Amino acid sequence: VAKDLGLQLPALRDGGVRVVSEGRTRYFALHGKTGHLVTAERIDREQLCESVQQCVLRCELIVEGEM
């Protein structure tokens, strides 16, 4: 994520970038040392999508300041 957006790693660690998901559970996070998008919580497809054929988790990346 950091590489794709051209961000420096200190911007990630200083809280200038957040990953926001629908609902209360935070499924994704940014790894502070690498800038990679990682899973932050166990993802249980059966619990989330039940009988839906295609299971999609949406999240948004919020970047504070100028890019």
C-alpha positions as CSV (number, residue, x, y, z in Angstrom):
1,V,0.0,0.0,0.0
2,A,2.8,2.4,0.9
3,K,4.6,1.7,-2.3
4,D,1.4,2.0,-4.4
5,L,0.5,5.4,-2.9
6,G,4.1,6.7,-2.8
7,L,4.0,7.1,1.0
8,Q,6.9,6.9,3.4
9,L,6.7,4.4,6.2
10,P,6.8,7.0,9.0
11,A,3.4,8.4,7.7
12,L,1.9,4.9,8.3
13,R,3.4,4.6,11.8
14,D,2.3,8.1,12.8
15,G,-1.3,7.3,12.2
16,G,-1.7,9.3,9.0
17,V,-3.2,6.3,7.2
18,R,-6.1,4.2,8.4
19,V,-7.9,1.1,7.1
20,V,-11.7,1.3,7.7
21,S,-14.0,-1.7,7.2
22,E,-17.8,-2.0,7.4
23,G,-19.1,-3.1,10.7
24,R,-17.3,-3.2,14.0
25,T,-14.7,-5.9,13.3
26,R,-11.4,-4.6,11.8
27,Y,-10.3,-7.3,9.4
28,F,-7.4,-5.5,7.8
29,A,-4.5,-3.4,9.0
30,L,-1.3,-1.8,7.6
31,H,2.0,-3.4,8.7
32,G,4.0,-0.5,10.2
33,K,7.4,-1.8,9.1
34,T,6.6,-2.9,5.6
35,G,3.5,-0.9,4.6
36,H,1.8,-4.1,3.5
37,L,-2.0,-4.7,3.9
38,V,-2.4,-7.6,6.3
39,T,-5.3,-9.4,8.0
40,A,-5.8,-8.1,11.5
41,E,-8.5,-10.6,12.5
42,R,-9.5,-14.2,11.6
43,I,-11.8,-14.1,8.6
44,D,-14.6,-16.8,8.8
45,R,-16.3,-17.0,5.4
46,E,-19.2,-19.1,6.6
47,Q,-20.0,-16.6,9.4
48,L,-19.7,-13.5,7.2
49,C,-21.3,-14.6,4.0
50,E,-23.4,-17.7,4.9
51,S,-25.0,-19.0,1.7
52,V,-23.7,-16.2,-0.6
53,Q,-21.7,-17.6,-3.6
54,Q,-19.2,-14.7,-3.8
55,C,-17.9,-13.4,-0.5
56,V,-16.5,-9.8,-0.7
57,L,-15.0,-7.8,2.2
58,R,-14.8,-4.1,1.5
59,C,-12.5,-1.6,3.2
60,E,-11.4,1.9,2.6
61,L,-8.0,3.5,3.1
62,I,-8.0,6.9,4.6
63,V,-4.9,9.1,4.2
64,E,-4.7,12.3,6.2
65,G,-2.8,15.2,4.7
66,E,-1.6,15.8,1.2
67,M,-0.6,13.1,-1.3
